[in-house]
Amino acid sequence: MQVNPQQLTGLLQKTLYPVYLVTGDEPQQSGESADLIRTRAKTGGYTSREIFFADKQFDWKQLSIASDTLSIFADKKIIDIKLTGTLGADGAKALKDYCWRLPEDTLLLLTAGKITREAQKSAWFQAIDKVGCIIQVWPLTGQDLFNWIQDRMKLRGMIPEPEAVKLLAFRVEGNLLAAAQEVEKLFVLYGSGKLSKQQIIDVVADSSRYDVFKLVESALAAQTAKVLKILSSLNDEGIAPAIVLWALVREARLLIHYKAAQGQSEKERILKNNGVWGERKHLIETSSKRLTSARLNHILVLGAQADRQIKGRQEGEPWQTLSDIGLDLSGTPVFLEAG
């Protein structure tokens, strides 16, 4: 069975298939579709999970071993395979054989990039189509993009003007990851309720986006003086501190996940899913080596403090706390680590 991401939620409410394949080059929809499947499986009793990153060197015998091995607690199990390389003959055979002899109490979740039309005619793809569910992810344009953004806002309780949705769609140019991030920023700033075109203009202004981006980039590059200068400029320009906080804390969380990644394949997946390309990949790599997990977790503590200050729930100047966060992210020892 083949469906699109918009049909997946309704389908999962009705039944769980033994095999799922999420395929496509649009990371936001791919990641969210896989998350929906994992969440639904967990509520269905699939509490055990094994994760594999299948690159060119992956031994596909591990799929057979995992499917034959029961949990010591006899839990239902998810086998989560992220295809990061070419499937190859061994992989094709392993998936075909798996579908022919489906193990009990096991759900197989495969995520992959775009699969060619030729590959869709292969025996392994057809085997999955017969016994499972294939979610094909495509970039969204036109009205589909408008609907996606509008639905995203409604999930946050925002009621946007039609022109506001169109403006945001135009600004993100079809990048759903960027659209999701902008929606989160709008929610942080305005909360639920009506949302006007002018409010989006105020928040998603090109200059503001550039300055906040440069702030994060400068912090990752350990350019302390530049970090302080940009923060001062943002404050003087009247940029909402909640937006600055959101950008800095988001980067800290990304670095925490990146440092915890097991192997290069998982690191590449994290970068791709977060829209990290080009020179910024190098900045993330060097920052992950320079910043300890303790320092990054301290940034999250400061972030919670700044959030309370912005909302008037704690005394103190939020811009000073934002400066501390920026310094911590740039590697200046605001936070004195043990030893």
HELIX and SHEET records of a PDB file:
HELIX    1   1 PRO A    5  LYS A   14  1                                  10    
HELIX    2   2 PRO A   27  THR A   43  1                                  17    
HELIX    3   3 LYS A   61  ASP A   68  1                                   8    
HELIX    4   4 GLY A   88  TRP A  100  1                                  13    
HELIX    5   5 ALA A  119  LYS A  121  5                                   3    
HELIX    6   6 ALA A  123  VAL A  131  1                                   9    
HELIX    7   7 GLY A  142  LEU A  155  1                                  14    
HELIX    8   8 PRO A  162  VAL A  172  1                                  11    
HELIX    9   9 LEU A  176  TYR A  190  1                                  15    
HELIX   10  10 LYS A  197  VAL A  203  1                                   7    
HELIX   11  11 ASP A  206  LEU A  220  1                                  15    
HELIX   12  12 THR A  224  ASP A  236  1                                  13    
HELIX   13  13 PRO A  241  ALA A  260  1                                  20    
HELIX   14  14 GLN A  264  ASN A  273  1                                  10    
HELIX   15  15 GLU A  279  ARG A  290  1                                  12    
HELIX   16  16 SER A  293  ILE A  310  1                                  18    
HELIX   17  17 PRO A  318  SER A  330  1                                  13    
SHEET    1   A 6 GLN A   2  VAL A   3  0                                        
SHEET    2   A 6 CYS A 133  GLN A 136  1                                        
SHEET    3   A 6 VAL A  19  THR A  23  1                                        
SHEET    4   A 6 THR A 106  ALA A 112  1                                        
SHEET    5   A 6 LYS A  77  LEU A  83  1                                        
SHEET    6   A 6 SER A  48  ALA A  54  1                                        
SHEET    1   B 2 MET A 158  PRO A 160  0                                        
SHEET    2   B 2 GLY A 193  LEU A 195  1                                        
END                                                                             
